[in-house]
């Protein structure tokens, strides 16, 4: 049984791509950073180092916008997208399916072993070992064992 999916033709994005806002924010941050840096270099101000470092920081922060722009323009064909409802693809039969079964069994055994080894908390007595301070204990200066009912 095969399933056919109708795919819309890809839209062509001219110029800077889909994320125009991120692109222009990155360009503005770069230009502002360079201007601030050049004011520090050629301005002849007393606090020129502040402008040089400030411009470098603004340029560095523009990388955030460049990453947003780049990641927003990544095109993934619909054939490569994972099915998010848990349906198994037709080509995922064979070795991939066997590996998934082994992995599921292994993780379920580990998960169940943690559930079986968990101590019961209702009505059990737990032994606590505490070190008493010399001021708090009258005669014993070592370990004292008390039972705690939970």
C-alpha positions as CSV (number, residue, x, y, z in Angstrom):
1,X,0.0,0.0,0.0
2,X,1.5,3.3,-1.0
3,X,0.6,6.8,0.0
4,X,0.9,9.7,-2.3
5,X,1.6,13.1,-1.0
6,X,0.9,16.1,-3.2
7,X,3.8,18.6,-2.8
8,X,3.4,22.2,-3.7
9,X,6.0,23.7,-6.0
10,X,8.8,25.6,-4.2
11,X,8.4,29.3,-4.0
12,X,11.3,31.3,-5.3
13,X,12.5,33.9,-2.9
14,X,14.5,36.6,-4.7
15,X,17.1,38.8,-3.1
16,X,17.9,38.1,0.5
17,X,15.6,35.1,1.0
18,X,12.7,34.5,3.3
19,X,14.1,36.2,6.5
20,X,14.4,39.8,5.3
21,X,14.0,41.2,8.8
22,X,16.9,39.2,10.2
23,X,19.1,40.1,7.2
24,X,18.5,43.8,7.5
25,X,18.9,43.8,11.3
26,X,22.3,42.0,10.8
27,X,23.4,44.6,8.2
28,X,22.3,47.5,10.4
29,X,24.2,46.1,13.4
30,X,27.3,45.6,11.2
31,X,27.2,49.1,9.9
32,X,26.6,50.7,13.3
33,X,29.4,48.6,14.8
34,X,31.8,49.7,12.1
35,X,30.8,53.3,12.5
36,X,31.3,53.2,16.3
37,X,34.6,51.5,15.8
38,X,35.8,54.0,13.3
39,X,34.8,56.9,15.6
40,X,37.0,55.3,18.2
41,X,39.9,54.9,15.8
42,X,39.8,58.2,14.0
43,X,37.8,60.4,16.3
44,X,40.7,61.5,18.5
45,X,38.6,61.2,21.7
46,X,39.9,60.6,25.1
47,X,37.7,57.5,25.5
48,X,38.6,56.0,22.1
49,X,39.1,52.5,23.5
50,X,35.5,52.4,24.7
51,X,34.3,53.1,21.1
52,X,36.6,50.5,19.7
53,X,35.5,47.8,22.1
54,X,31.8,48.9,21.8
55,X,31.9,48.6,18.0
56,X,33.5,45.2,18.2
57,X,30.8,44.1,20.6
58,X,28.0,45.4,18.3
59,X,29.6,43.6,15.3
60,X,29.8,40.4,17.4
61,X,26.2,40.6,18.4
62,X,25.2,41.0,14.8
63,X,26.2,37.3,14.4
64,X,23.0,36.4,16.2
65,X,21.0,38.0,13.3
66,X,23.2,36.3,10.7
67,X,22.6,32.9,12.3
68,X,18.8,33.6,12.4
69,X,18.9,34.6,8.7
70,X,20.9,31.6,7.6
71,X,18.9,29.1,9.6
72,X,15.7,30.6,8.4
73,X,16.7,30.1,4.7
74,X,17.6,26.5,4.9
75,X,15.4,24.5,2.6
76,X,14.6,20.9,3.4
77,X,12.8,18.9,0.8
78,X,9.5,17.3,2.0
79,X,10.9,13.8,1.3
80,X,13.6,14.3,3.9
81,X,11.3,15.6,6.7
82,X,10.5,13.0,9.4
83,X,6.9,12.0,9.8
84,X,5.9,13.5,13.2
85,X,2.9,11.2,13.8
86,X,4.9,8.0,14.2
87,X,4.2,6.4,10.9
88,X,7.0,4.2,9.6
89,X,8.4,5.0,6.2
90,X,8.4,2.3,3.6
91,X,12.1,2.3,3.2
92,X,12.7,2.0,6.9
93,X,12.1,-1.7,6.9
94,X,14.8,-4.3,7.4
95,X,17.9,-3.3,9.4
96,X,16.6,0.0,10.6
97,X,13.4,-1.6,12.0
98,X,15.4,-4.4,13.7
99,X,17.8,-1.8,15.3
100,X,14.8,0.2,16.6
101,X,13.3,-3.0,18.1
102,X,16.5,-3.9,19.9
103,X,16.9,-0.4,21.1
104,X,13.3,-0.3,22.4
105,X,13.7,-3.6,24.2
106,X,17.0,-2.5,25.8
107,X,15.6,0.8,27.1
108,X,12.4,-0.8,28.4
109,X,14.4,-3.3,30.4
110,X,16.6,-0.6,31.9
111,X,13.5,1.5,32.7
112,X,11.7,-1.5,34.3
113,X,14.7,-2.4,36.4
114,X,14.7,1.0,37.9
115,X,11.0,0.6,38.7
116,X,11.5,-2.8,40.3
117,X,14.4,-1.7,42.5
118,X,12.7,1.3,43.9
119,X,12.2,1.0,47.7
120,X,8.7,1.1,49.1
121,X,8.1,4.4,50.9
122,X,4.9,3.7,52.7
123,X,5.3,2.2,56.2
124,X,9.0,1.3,55.9
125,X,11.6,2.1,58.5
126,X,14.7,3.7,57.2
127,X,17.9,3.7,59.3
128,X,19.7,7.0,59.5
129,X,23.3,7.4,60.6
130,X,24.1,10.7,62.1
131,X,27.2,12.2,63.7
132,X,26.2,13.9,66.9
133,X,28.0,17.1,68.0
134,X,29.6,16.8,71.4
135,X,27.3,19.5,72.7
136,X,24.2,17.7,71.6
137,X,25.0,14.2,72.7
138,X,25.5,13.5,76.4
139,X,27.8,10.5,76.5
140,X,28.4,9.1,73.0
141,X,30.8,10.8,70.7
142,X,30.5,8.6,67.6
143,X,27.8,7.4,65.3
144,X,24.3,7.1,66.5
145,X,21.6,5.1,64.7
146,X,18.1,6.2,64.8
147,X,15.1,4.7,62.9
148,X,12.8,6.9,61.0
149,X,9.3,5.8,60.1
150,X,8.2,7.2,56.7
